[in-house]
Amino acid sequence: MITIGLPKGLFYYQHNVLWESFFRQIGCNVVVSDYTNKKILDCGVKHCSNEVCLPVKVFHGHVYSLTNKADYIFIPRYTSLYKNEYTCPKFCGLPDMVRLSLKNGIKILEVKMHVDKYPEQTYESLKEMAKVLNINYKNISDAYENAWMVFTKSQSEVLIKRKMKAARQEDKTAICVLGHPYMINDKYLSMNLVNKLKDRDINVYTPDMLDHETKRKNAYLYQDKVFWDVGLDNLGSAFTFAHDKNVRGIIYLTPFACGVDSFVTEFIELRLKSFCKIPFMKITVDEHTGEAGFDTRIEAFLDMLGGLLDEGHISPYGKHVYIN
Ligand code: SF4
């Protein structure tokens, strides 16, 4: 049986259900790399260019850790996942970057996704995959469509559960944590921030608790300036959650050397400062960030919020914020 390796980084935090389901349906064995740890991080740093952002370095470490554990490593080439929106350029060239950096003869399988201009590329790349794996193309394309249905169903179920949970905790103080899914959900890179806040009985709101439409409508001011999907997710989430009466502060967790965040965090901070007195803190994480210093900054931020807890804050848009 063919074994496919899935690196637990970047795309994995959005689309793990889709690709695990796809490969299992075409009869492959799936092996996923471990959660990020020091060894994986160090290995990624060693094998990747210094100029690259932290999550891409870590991704290299995940791929490396799968050497000799899988026949092929799956690395999709995402260019555009929605109409009129693009991924960060690192996602577009990810298979090439990994191939060039690791040079350890790993075999990469890729699927192209370019929803905005060339949606047919996905099926063309599935045809290539069918040849490489020696599997009938019809089986591969059927598996892809089924896996897509499994994925969208699981997405809506998760979203409903999160909304119901948020509704049950309606009057509880909350902090909004912004950032990329592969930062917030990676406990090692995020220094377990979400759980640290929850342990203090603080509700945590993250961008994946909002549906796509809500985020896009509330990021509307920036639709012409930002075309990266992850940028719009964070802009829309910031301006949605800033309106929520329970949200007392916003923390943006950004990885060092992220080009997208260098714009997006500025837009968010400026707009929140001008129209809303909700406290905002940006924390940049790189491979040298120590947990003690990180925790001190969180403590200081929470101490500052302590004095504001009873004051509430002013929404940037008042009633005009859109909630689906
Ligand atoms: S969006 Fe930022 S963190 Fe993500 S891959 Fe691109 S540069 Fe790296």
Boltz pocket constraint, residues with backbone or C-beta under 6 A from the ligand:
constraints:
  - pocket:
      binder: B
      contacts: [[A, 53], [A, 54], [A, 55], [A, 56], [A, 88], [A, 89], [A, 90], [A, 91], [A, 180], [A, 230], [A, 255], [A, 257], [A, 258], [A, 259], [A, 260], [A, 261]]
      max_distance: 6.0
